[in-house]
């Protein structure tokens, strides 16, 4: 197998992200979300990932991850976490703690919520 060949499949092309890289990705997504040129109804316009990579490289020139599969999979992962948090915060007994940047609820409430959702 060639060194430049990308191996596809679950766990075959695993890429680990640092906290700083995730922070830069989120900042870039926020910047893109504020740009009316890239926003569309309920999401982003086509080819937004290439623009996202440009923004990331401006903020962190040493960034080496590829759009596909690295950035795409991390955005998908973040989106799943975001929607779960939004769903939790709609329920009584749970709220968002903005100071600590995490959900605030009783452990039993969280355990019950996870049982129902899984």
N, C-alpha and C positions, 0 to 999 in steps of 0.2 A: 504494500500500500504506500502510495506517495505521501510525503510529509505535508503537502499543501491540500490534500484531499480532506473534505469535511465528512466526518462520519455522522450519519443521521440516526435517530432513534432515541428512545427514552434513556437518559443518563449517559449517552455515548459521547456527547460533545459538551460536557458539563463545564460551566464557567462560574467562578465564584466572584461575587461583587463585594467591594469594601464599602464601609459605611459612607465614606466620602463620595464614592462613585454613585451610590444610590441617591445621596443628597443632591448631587449635580444633575442626575437624571430627573428627579422630581422638580428641581428648579427650572430645568429646560422645558419640561411638560407644562409647568405653570406659565412660563414665558410664551410658549406656543399657544396655550389656551387663551391668552390675552390678545393675541394677534388676530384681528378679524380676517386677515388674508388666508389663514389656515383653519379657521373654525367653520363648521357646517352644522346642520341640525343634529344634535345629539353626539357630536364627535368632531373628528378632524377630517380634512379633505384628503384626497388620494396623495400618496407619496410624502406624507407628513414625516415618516420615519427618517428620510434622508435629511430633511430640514432639522429634525430633532438631533441627529448626529452632528450637523454643522454647529448647532447651538452648544452641544456638549463639548465639542472640540475647542470652541472659543473659550469656554469656561475652564476646561481642563485639557490642554494640548497633549498630555501624555496618555490620554484615554485610548485604549487599544481594542476594545470590544467591537464586534461587527453588528450591523443592523439585524441581519438574519444569521443565526437564531438568537443571539445574546440579548439585544435590546428588545426585540419583539417579545421574547419570553419573560423578561423582567417587567415590561409594561403590563403584560397579561397577568402576571403574579400580583403586581401592585393593584391592578384593577379589581381582582378578586378580593383582596384584603379590604380595599376601600368600600366595595359594595356590602361586604359583611358588616363592617363597622357602621355604615349608614343604616342598614337594616336593624342592627342592635340598638342604635340610638333612637329609633322610632318607637321602640317598646318602652313601657314604663318600667322603672327600676334600673335603667341604664342611661348614662349621659357621657358626654365627651369632656375630659379634663384638659382644657387648653394649656394650662401651665405645665403639666407633665406629658402632654401629647399622647394620651392613652385613654381608653374607655374607663369609666368609673362605675362599678357595680359590685354587688355581693358575689362572692365565689360561688355560692349555691345557685344564684340566678344565672351566672355564666355557664355552669355545668349543665343546668336544665336546658338552657338555650342551645348548647352544643348537642345534647342528646336529641332534641327535636329536629335539628338541622342536618344531622348525619345519618 
